[in-house]
Amino acid sequence: MFFISGIFVYRGIIKKGGQIFLQDRFKILGIPFIIVVVIIIPVAYLPSFYLTNHSFNIPFFISDYIFNQQFPVGPPWFIWLLLLFNVVAVFIPSKFYVSGSNIINELAKNPLKIFIVFFVVVSLAFIPISLSVGQYKWTGLGSFDFQVNRVFLYFSFFLTGTCIGNSDWENHFFTNNRFLNKPWQFWLTLCLFLYLLVELFTYTVWDVVRAGELGVNSAWLIFT
């Protein structure tokens, strides 16, 4: 999701300029986020409030939503984080995207090489902070909540997409024997294999953890 969004960022900045680009991004991401947090999420949480309190006391619900729950963001948390990534992207020098694009395009000639490099990058962005703060830790900043141990992981995907968006990425990735130019049978088989692998790991790993042969943090990292 962050990767796909990043693909269209660089050309947008070059075409519109940083200021107009951010204004458009605020219209596309910022305004919907405000509407979701102020209207849609409260309405979605109202049934849970009723089941807990057996009452549709709206003033009490609003007070609880604002002061106790502190404007919980719910599933749309990624919208504001994506907007923040776009803001940061405007201030990154264009030379970074050009250099990154050249490196990725060169790596794209060898699917195995680009997979290894990208795996190392996302591992560095994810594993150290996960070991430091733990798995699935959220900030608790109300509507601006996000998963702490994954923020650099998401940002690395976003930046990768932004660098790719600087180039003729369709031809670099989908022609000849490039990384993504595979028949649908290949992707279907790969998806099924990975799904079965995850399910097998899920059903077996916790027995190993309970036996003390594998730490909980290690198990979560492997699963993720």
C-alpha positions in Angstrom: 0.0 0.0 0.0 2.7 2.5 0.9 4.9 1.1 -1.9 2.2 1.6 -4.5 1.4 5.1 -3.3 5.1 6.0 -3.4 5.4 5.2 -7.1 3.4 8.3 -8.0 5.0 10.7 -5.6 8.2 11.8 -7.4 6.5 12.7 -10.7 3.8 14.5 -8.8 6.4 16.7 -7.0 8.3 17.4 -10.2 5.1 18.2 -12.2 3.4 20.4 -9.6 6.1 21.6 -7.3 6.4 20.8 -3.6 3.8 23.3 -2.3 1.0 22.5 -4.8 1.8 18.8 -4.4 1.3 19.0 -0.7 -1.9 21.0 -1.1 -3.3 18.3 -3.3 -2.2 15.6 -1.0 -4.0 17.4 1.9 -7.2 17.5 -0.1 -6.8 13.8 -1.1 -5.6 12.4 2.3 -5.9 15.1 5.0 -9.6 16.1 4.5 -10.8 12.5 4.3 -8.8 11.6 7.4 -10.5 14.4 9.3 -14.0 13.3 8.1 -13.3 9.7 9.1 -12.0 10.6 12.6 -14.7 13.2 13.4 -17.7 11.4 11.8 -17.3 7.9 10.5 -15.2 6.3 13.3 -17.5 7.7 16.1 -20.6 6.3 14.3 -18.8 3.0 13.9 -17.9 2.9 17.6 -21.4 3.8 18.8 -22.8 0.2 18.8 -19.9 -0.9 21.0 -20.7 2.0 23.3 -24.3 0.9 23.5 -23.4 -2.8 24.2 -21.2 -1.6 27.1 -23.4 1.0 28.6 -26.9 -0.1 27.4 -27.6 3.5 26.5 -27.5 5.9 23.6 -26.5 8.8 25.8 -24.9 10.8 23.0 -23.4 13.6 25.2 -21.7 11.0 27.4 -20.6 9.1 24.4 -19.0 12.2 22.9 -17.3 13.0 26.1 -16.0 9.5 26.5 -14.8 9.4 22.9 -12.9 12.7 23.2 -11.5 12.6 26.7 -11.2 8.9 27.6 -10.6 7.2 24.2 -8.8 10.3 22.9 -10.2 10.2 19.4 -9.2 6.6 18.5 -8.3 6.4 14.8 -9.2 2.8 14.1 -8.4 1.3 10.7 -7.7 4.6 8.8 -4.5 5.2 10.8 -2.5 4.7 7.6 -4.1 7.7 5.9 -2.4 10.3 8.2 0.9 8.3 8.2 0.9 8.3 4.4 0.3 12.0 4.4 3.3 12.5 6.7 5.4 10.4 4.4 4.4 12.6 1.5 5.4 15.7 3.5 8.8 14.2 4.2 9.3 13.1 0.6 9.0 16.7 -0.6 12.0 17.7 1.5 14.3 14.9 0.3 16.6 16.1 -2.4 15.8 14.8 -5.9 19.3 13.4 -6.2 18.3 10.7 -3.7 15.4 9.5 -5.9 17.5 9.6 -9.0 20.3 7.6 -7.4 17.9 5.2 -5.8 16.1 4.7 -9.1 19.3 3.9 -11.0 20.4 1.4 -8.4 17.0 -0.3 -8.4 16.8 -0.4 -12.2 20.2 -2.0 -12.3 19.2 -4.6 -9.6 16.0 -5.3 -11.5 18.1 -7.1 -14.2 18.7 -9.8 -11.6 15.5 -10.8 -9.7 17.5 -12.7 -7.1 19.8 -9.8 -6.4 16.9 -7.3 -6.0 15.1 -9.6 -3.7 18.2 -10.1 -1.5 18.9 -6.3 -1.3 15.3 -5.4 -0.6 15.1 -8.2 2.1 18.1 -6.8 3.8 16.8 -3.2 3.7 13.4 -4.1 5.2 15.0 -6.3 7.8 17.2 -3.5 9.0 14.1 -1.2 9.0 12.0 -3.7 11.0 14.0 -6.1 13.2 16.2 -3.7 15.4 13.2 -1.5 16.4 11.0 -4.5 17.0 13.5 -6.0 19.3 13.7 -2.7 21.1 10.0 -1.7 21.5 8.3 -5.1 21.0 5.8 -6.4 18.5 2.6 -4.6 17.8 3.3 -1.6 20.0 1.2 1.4 19.2 1.9 5.0 20.2 -1.4 5.8 21.9 -1.4 9.3 20.3 -5.1 9.3 19.7 -6.0 9.9 16.1 -2.3 10.1 15.2 -1.7 6.6 16.4 0.6 4.2 14.6 2.5 1.0 15.1 5.9 2.0 16.4 7.9 -1.0 15.3 6.7 -0.9 11.7 7.0 2.8 10.9 10.5 2.5 9.3 9.3 -0.7 7.5 6.4 1.2 5.9 8.7 4.2 5.2 11.2 2.0 3.4 8.5 0.6 1.2 7.3 4.1 0.5 10.8 5.4 -0.4 11.4 2.4 -2.6 8.2 3.1 -4.5 9.1 6.8 -4.8 12.6 5.9 -6.3 11.0 3.5 -8.7 8.5 6.1 -9.7 11.3 8.3 -11.0 12.0 5.8 -13.8 10.2 4.0 -16.6 9.3 1.4 -14.1 6.8 -0.4 -16.3 9.4 -1.5 -18.8 12.1 -2.0 -16.1 9.9 -4.5 -14.1 7.4 -6.0 -16.6 9.4 -6.7 -19.8 11.7 -9.5 -20.9 13.0 -11.6 -17.9 12.6 -8.9 -15.3 11.5 -9.2 -11.7 7.7 -9.1 -12.1 7.4 -10.3 -15.6 6.1 -13.8 -14.7 2.9 -15.6 -15.9 -0.1 -15.7 -13.6 0.5 -19.4 -12.8 3.8 -18.5 -11.2 2.2 -15.9 -8.9 -0.7 -18.1 -8.0 1.6 -21.0 -7.1 3.9 -18.7 -5.1 1.0 -17.2 -3.2 -0.4 -20.6 -2.3 3.0 -21.8 -1.2 3.6 -18.8 1.0 0.1 -19.1 2.5 0.6 -22.7 3.4 4.0 -21.9 4.8 2.5 -19.2 7.1 -0.3 -21.5 8.2 2.2 -24.3 8.9 4.3 -22.0 10.9 1.3 -20.7 12.8 0.2 -24.1 13.9 3.6 -25.4 14.9 5.6 -22.5 16.2 3.7 -21.9 19.5 4.3 -25.5 20.6 8.0 -24.7 20.1 7.7 -21.5 22.1 5.8 -23.1 24.9 8.5 -25.8 25.1 11.1 -23.0 25.6 13.0 -23.8 22.4 12.2 -20.5 20.7 11.7 -17.0 22.2 8.4 -15.2 21.7 10.1 -12.2 20.0 11.9 -14.5 17.6 8.7 -16.3 16.8 6.9 -13.0 16.1 9.7 -11.8 13.9 9.8 -15.0 11.9 6.0 -14.9 11.5 6.0 -11.3 10.4 
